[in-house]
Amino acid sequence: MPATAQPHQPRRRRRTSRLLVAAATVVTAGALAAAALPASASAGAGNHGNHGHGGHGGHGDHGGHGHGHGRYQDVQLLSFNDLHGNLEPPAGSSGRVTEIQPDGTTKTVDAGGIEYLATHLREARKGNRYSVTAAGGDMVGASPLLSGLFHDEPTVEALNKLDLDVTSVGNHEFDEGAKELARLQNGGCHPTEGCYTDQEFEGADFPYLAANVLDEKTRKPLLKPYWVWKQRGVKVGFIGVTLEGTPDIVSAEGVKGLTFKDEVETINKYAKELQRQGVKSIVALIHEGGFPASSSYNYDCDSPGAGDGVSGPIVDIAKNITPQVDALVTGHTHNAYVCTIPDPAGNPRMVTSASSFGRLYTDTTLTYDRRTGDIARTSVKSANHVVTRDVPKAPDMTRLIGEWGTLAAPIGDRPIGYVSGDVNRDGTESPLGDLIADAQLAHGVSLDPGTDLALMNPGGIRAPLTYAATGREGDGVVTYAEGFTVQPFANTVNLKDYTGAQLIQVLKEQVSGPNEAAPKILQVSSGLTYTLDLTKSGADRVVTDSIRLNGSPVDEHATYRVASNSFLAGGGDGFTTLGEGANELVGADDLTALEQYLTANSSASDPIAPPAADRITVVR
């Protein structure tokens, strides 16, 4: 049954773990304007203050810190999403956010790192007796080696220390299947690798919510669909869902035996159930998101009108979720926004997302009406804050990173190659995407000399390769840990045969069907070139007669041997045609392919240069 719990009950006391010596193999202010609260709303008022970088005022004075129980009580909702096990500060562009300055110019700010996120959240909570911390999914999965090597146990331990109260599942929580997700929730050592320390893994102190993920046999939610936060007579319900399309972006094995239901129908169903239980204040945690009009985290998302600054799936979802839900915490797209989007009754409702990798957190004020038990939505205010690195590190997080880092170091510190400069993953075609595709082509040729080309999905590239040293390895050195951070999924490199017509269709699937609204441009190996005309629509954006392989047009009737990772080869990311190839041969994992390529093509005296990213001609 769905559980209710006190938000600040004592955490389970954790025993100090002695690590085994053996190595394991700016603020966007989004305020709902309109009607002012009754005068009684200001009784016992305090001020939430602004924590983080460049805060605006205006969190409101609605009884947030009074010791009495006036009619209106401010509840502080702190939220973040898409952490992906980034305990250490992310490198390169993955560790920066863009900030609009008062004069209209922009600058980048270094951001992220669990040591800093902990400090910011703890500072934000000070003086707030009514504070709850929630997350929008993808806390784990696609994680750097420090967490991923240990099946994300370090991240769950960090989130426990962070006093996370509740999170929805995201698609990446299913990377290793339902049984592994249950282990992260409930504890226990890994079924094949055992315990990494001399203490059994205790699992998450916070509930994972999965309202729209059903067991195919029982037709019941895999995990709790909702959770209720209670504090001194104040009750707020949280419903958690992941995107319905999770099976399209997770390996088939990861979602085996599971059914993913419509986000809106699920949230509306459980909102009614919460209402029947007397819970009138409801927040939806949705691992689905939108695409903001600006890449700066602190732009005005509601200019010129409510929700005008964001597009994408979350807009339709928000417009159809019952008005009984008071705010939406979203994620998945790794973007930053604080917007109001009208609910079905036409009233503005707050929709937020805090980028990714722990670079931002959102501070939302929900004004609770004790008389009705509901949120006075006209007073909801929200802002995104940068997790700057100019604050003291949280000592408990530093210790946690050090303990797990000691275990990971013998594996992670090993050099696997050398680069002459940053190899970035930004852009329609990226230097790092080209490098990975070239590595997979080389691996394919080593398995079958008849391999013609390789294709790499952009979502599988999780971080850039930076020239500057991230540890003691020295500038330009690529370590195994850095390679793991780039490609953490352990997909194999698979070879399949396709006709030229199928290959053309694959390229068109980048910009059509499920990928039409948000194109997924495959990264291509050396020798494959074509034109992408973004002034056109749908499949026509791929100019068929421009497609060349080693200078020659692709022959629709010829057969081509293509290397891709196992996720793509199975038809993932909407590339159904890639799932139809013939004569499949399974190679090594993709990280091994990258390591082999870097080792063979670079040295300390002759590092590899970032590819030019000039294989796809983009017309805008």
Secondary structure, DSSP 8 states (H G I E B T S, - for coil): --EEE-TT----------B-SS-------EE--SS---GGGGTT-------SSS--S----SSSS-SS--SEEEEEEEEE---TT--S---GGGGEEEEE-TTS-EEEEEB--HHHHHHHHHHHHTT-SSEEEEE-S-SSSS--HHHHTTTTHHHHHHHHHTT--EEE--GGGGTT-HHHHHHHHH---BTTTB-SBSS-----SS-EE-TTEEETTT-SBSS-SEEEEEETTEEEEEEEEE-TTHHHHS-TTTTTTEEE--HHHHHHHHHHHHHHTT---EEEEEE---EES-SBTTS-TTSSSTTTTEESHHHHHHHHS-TT--EEEE-SS--EEEEEEE-TTS-EEEEEEE-STTSEEEEEEEEEETTTTEE-GGG-EEEEEE-BSSS---HHHHHHHHHHHHHHHHHHT-EEEEBSS-B---SSS-HHHHHHHHHHHHHHHHH-TT--EEEE-GGG--S-B-SS-SSSS-TTEEEHHHHHHHS-S--EEEEEEEEHHHHHHHHHHTSSGGGSSS----EE-TTEEEEEETTS-GGGGB-GGG-EETTEE--TTSEEEEEEEHHHHTTGGG-GGGGG-EEEEEEEEHHHHHHHHHHHH--SSS-B------SEEEE-
